[in-house]
Amino acid sequence: MQTCQLTTRRLCLRQWQAADLPVFAELNADPAVMEYFPRPLQSIESDAMANKCQQLIADRGWGFWAVSLREQSRFIGFAGLHQPSADLPFAPCVEVGWRLHRSFWGQGYATEAATEALRFAFEELALDEVVAFSAVANQRSRAVMARLGMTDTRANFRHPDIDPGHPLCEHVLYKITRSQWQAAHS
Ligand SMILES: CC(C)(COP(=O)(O)OP(=O)(O)OC[C@H]1O[C@@H](n2cnc3c(N)ncnc32)[C@H](O)[C@@H]1OP(=O)(O)O)[C@@H](O)C(=O)NCCC(=O)NCCS
């Protein structure tokens, strides 16, 4: 039995549990999952990230939720909302983000979870705007942004946490406003 904060047709978005940590460590160690990040994470780093997500959800009631399949109660990764602490040129902002275990790519789960996260952002948090960003070459992630109805601002930026000479430094910035969301979902 799992307690979901948000549900979609196939997914449960919920608080993190200790049992999620080994699967999260496995996905964060996968070079394919981490292709557009500077490097895969070690399990201690993965655990720290899960614990931080858990703490932020406990503190404010929303965040990067653990995502599990409703039918099997199986943890598949995370999706949700986050206020980035990096010194981003468009901060302060709330981003929508996602990271799934590779065995669960290609089934529409990231888009399904993120659609619900955006509904929460606009209908429950009443935010004016949500952003998403990724390395320029991260086409799968950019495809999720496009499916969500987000617009490529074409205001690419250098991620402040990545070495300026690194090929992953240049990022795209997508946005969706509450009025755009409402127009698409009324
Ligand atoms: C980014 C990431 C979550 C995208 O995963 P994804 O599987 O491509 O995206 P979705 O879950 O939305 O699935 C969409 C795909 O499922 C297909 N699909 C299959 N069944 C579907 C269904 N029932 N409903 C909707 N789509 C379905 C779609 O056609 C689409 O396929 P395509 O990619 O061949 O066009 C994944 O690649 C990932 O975790 N990457 C590593 C982490 C990362 O880069 N995160 C972003 C950092 S900014």
The ligand as a Tripos MOL2 file, in Angstrom:
@<TRIPOS>MOLECULE
LIG
   48    50     1     0     0
SMALL
NO_CHARGES

@<TRIPOS>ATOM
      1 C1         14.2390   12.5090  -20.0030 C.3       1 LIG1
      2 C2         13.5410   11.1740  -19.8280 C.3       1 LIG1
      3 C3         12.7390   11.1570  -18.5410 C.3       1 LIG1
      4 C4         12.6020   11.0160  -21.0340 C.3       1 LIG1
      5 O1         12.0880    9.7070  -21.0730 O.3       1 LIG1
      6 P1         11.1650    9.2780  -22.2890 P.3       1 LIG1
      7 O2         10.8060    7.8730  -22.0920 O.co2     1 LIG1
      8 O3         11.8100    9.6810  -23.5640 O.co2     1 LIG1
      9 O4          9.8780   10.2270  -22.1340 O.3       1 LIG1
     10 P2          8.3890    9.7910  -21.7690 P.3       1 LIG1
     11 O5          8.3870    8.9810  -20.5270 O.co2     1 LIG1
     12 O6          7.5700   11.0060  -21.8090 O.co2     1 LIG1
     13 O7          8.0060    8.8040  -22.9550 O.3       1 LIG1
     14 C5          7.8090    9.2820  -24.2730 C.3       1 LIG1
     15 C6          7.9600    8.1560  -25.2530 C.3       1 LIG1
     16 O8          7.0920    7.0850  -24.8750 O.3       1 LIG1
     17 C7          6.2620    6.7120  -26.0020 C.3       1 LIG1
     18 N1          5.0370    6.0900  -25.4540 N.ar      1 LIG1
     19 C8          4.8290    4.7430  -25.4130 C.ar      1 LIG1
     20 N2          3.6780    4.4820  -24.7950 N.ar      1 LIG1
     21 C9          3.1210    5.6650  -24.4480 C.ar      1 LIG1
     22 C10         1.9070    6.0300  -23.8030 C.ar      1 LIG1
     23 N3          1.0410    5.1180  -23.3730 N.pl3     1 LIG1
     24 N4          1.6690    7.3460  -23.5970 N.ar      1 LIG1
     25 C11         2.5260    8.2930  -24.0170 C.ar      1 LIG1
     26 N5          3.6970    7.9820  -24.6590 N.ar      1 LIG1
     27 C12         3.9870    6.6920  -24.8580 C.ar      1 LIG1
     28 C13         6.1340    8.0160  -26.7610 C.3       1 LIG1
     29 O9          5.7520    7.7850  -28.0960 O.3       1 LIG1
     30 C14         7.5650    8.5300  -26.6780 C.3       1 LIG1
     31 O10         8.3770    7.7820  -27.5410 O.3       1 LIG1
     32 P3          9.5460    8.4390  -28.4330 P.3       1 LIG1
     33 O11        10.5750    8.9430  -27.4690 O.co2     1 LIG1
     34 O12        10.0120    7.3060  -29.2540 O.co2     1 LIG1
     35 O13         8.9140    9.5580  -29.1880 O.co2     1 LIG1
     36 C15        14.5600   10.0100  -19.7960 C.3       1 LIG1
     37 O14        15.2320    9.9750  -21.0260 O.3       1 LIG1
     38 C16        15.5560   10.1550  -18.6630 C.2       1 LIG1
     39 O15        15.2870    9.8190  -17.5300 O.2       1 LIG1
     40 N6         16.7680   10.6810  -18.9850 N.am      1 LIG1
     41 C17        17.8230   10.8230  -18.0320 C.3       1 LIG1
     42 C18        17.6140   11.9510  -17.0560 C.3       1 LIG1
     43 C19        17.5290   13.2930  -17.7130 C.2       1 LIG1
     44 O16        18.2080   13.5750  -18.6910 O.2       1 LIG1
     45 N7         16.6550   14.1310  -17.1350 N.am      1 LIG1
     46 C20        16.4430   15.4510  -17.6050 C.3       1 LIG1
     47 C21        17.5060   16.3590  -17.1410 C.3       1 LIG1
     48 S1         17.1780   18.0280  -17.6420 S.3       1 LIG1
@<TRIPOS>BOND
     1     1     2 1
     2     2     3 1
     3     2     4 1
     4     2    36 1
     5     4     5 1
     6     5     6 1
     7     6     7 2
     8     6     8 1
     9     6     9 1
    10     9    10 1
    11    10    11 2
    12    10    12 1
    13    10    13 1
    14    13    14 1
    15    14    15 1
    16    15    16 1
    17    15    30 1
    18    16    17 1
    19    17    18 1
    20    17    28 1
    21    18    19 ar
    22    18    27 ar
    23    19    20 ar
    24    20    21 ar
    25    21    22 ar
    26    21    27 ar
    27    22    23 1
    28    22    24 ar
    29    24    25 ar
    30    25    26 ar
    31    26    27 ar
    32    28    29 1
    33    28    30 1
    34    30    31 1
    35    31    32 1
    36    32    33 2
    37    32    34 1
    38    32    35 1
    39    36    37 1
    40    36    38 1
    41    38    39 2
    42    38    40 1
    43    40    41 1
    44    41    42 1
    45    42    43 1
    46    43    44 2
    47    43    45 1
    48    45    46 1
    49    46    47 1
    50    47    48 1
@<TRIPOS>SUBSTRUCTURE
     1 LIG1         1 GROUP 0 **** ****
